[in-house]
Amino acid sequence: MVFNKVHTVQDSVHSVSMRTQVGTLLCRRVTLIGRDTNQLKMRLGMSILQGVIIGVAFWDIAKKLPAQQISFLFLMLQVVAIIVYVYE
């Protein structure tokens, strides 16, 4: 990664290209993740835990009664709402 790289400024609405902007932000994010390994471990652990919970919820859902499938749908809506709230 190259830090403090000077890009040529264009005479347009945007000073640098979209590719340059995305590349700069990606490098910054990778650097921050590399510095804070505890956050990386926590996010990975949370994703695995969420996957296990959702997997258990999906276990044999087709064999259950329609009333139980409706409660499963309600559970999924709650999980999505919690995930959206947490990552906001």
C-alpha positions as CSV (number, residue, x, y, z in Angstrom):
1,M,0.0,0.0,0.0
2,V,1.2,3.5,-0.8
3,F,0.3,6.2,1.6
4,N,0.1,9.9,0.8
5,K,0.2,9.3,-2.9
6,V,-0.5,12.5,-4.7
7,H,-3.1,12.1,-7.5
8,T,-3.4,14.5,-10.4
9,V,-6.4,16.8,-10.0
10,Q,-8.8,16.9,-12.9
11,D,-10.7,20.0,-14.0
12,S,-14.2,18.6,-13.5
13,V,-16.9,18.2,-10.9
14,H,-14.9,15.4,-9.2
15,S,-11.3,16.1,-8.5
16,V,-10.3,12.4,-8.8
17,S,-11.9,9.4,-10.4
18,M,-14.3,7.0,-8.7
19,R,-11.7,4.3,-8.9
20,T,-9.2,6.4,-7.0
21,Q,-11.7,7.3,-4.3
22,V,-12.8,3.7,-3.8
23,G,-9.2,2.4,-3.8
24,T,-8.2,5.0,-1.2
25,L,-11.1,4.1,1.0
26,L,-10.4,0.4,0.6
27,C,-6.8,0.8,1.6
28,R,-7.8,2.9,4.6
29,R,-10.3,0.2,5.7
30,V,-7.8,-2.6,5.3
31,T,-5.3,-0.7,7.4
32,L,-7.8,0.0,10.2
33,I,-8.9,-3.7,10.2
34,G,-5.2,-4.7,10.4
35,R,-4.6,-2.4,13.3
36,D,-7.6,-3.6,15.4
37,T,-7.6,-7.4,15.3
38,N,-10.0,-7.6,18.3
39,Q,-12.7,-5.9,16.2
40,L,-11.9,-8.3,13.3
41,K,-12.2,-11.3,15.6
42,M,-15.5,-9.9,17.2
43,R,-17.1,-9.3,13.8
44,L,-16.1,-12.7,12.5
45,G,-17.4,-14.4,15.7
46,M,-20.7,-12.5,15.5
47,S,-21.1,-13.5,11.8
48,I,-20.5,-17.1,12.6
49,L,-22.9,-17.0,15.6
50,Q,-25.6,-15.4,13.4
51,G,-25.1,-18.0,10.8
52,V,-25.5,-20.8,13.3
53,I,-28.6,-19.3,14.7
54,I,-30.2,-18.8,11.3
55,G,-29.1,-22.3,10.3
56,V,-30.8,-23.8,13.4
57,A,-33.9,-21.8,12.6
58,F,-34.0,-23.2,9.1
59,W,-33.5,-26.8,10.3
60,D,-36.4,-28.9,8.9
61,I,-38.6,-25.9,8.3
62,A,-40.4,-27.6,5.4
63,K,-41.5,-30.5,7.6
64,K,-43.2,-28.2,10.2
65,L,-46.9,-27.2,10.2
66,P,-47.9,-24.0,8.4
67,A,-48.5,-22.2,11.8
68,Q,-45.0,-23.0,12.8
69,Q,-43.7,-21.7,9.5
70,I,-45.5,-18.4,10.1
71,S,-43.7,-18.0,13.5
72,F,-40.5,-18.8,11.7
73,L,-41.2,-15.9,9.3
74,F,-41.8,-13.6,12.2
75,L,-38.5,-14.7,13.8
76,M,-36.7,-13.9,10.5
77,L,-38.2,-10.4,10.4
78,Q,-37.0,-9.8,13.9
79,V,-33.5,-11.0,13.1
80,V,-33.3,-8.7,10.1
81,A,-34.5,-5.8,12.1
82,I,-31.9,-6.4,14.8
83,I,-29.1,-6.7,12.3
84,V,-30.1,-3.5,10.5
85,Y,-30.3,-1.7,13.9
86,V,-26.9,-3.0,15.0
87,Y,-25.1,-2.1,11.8
88,E,-26.7,1.3,11.4
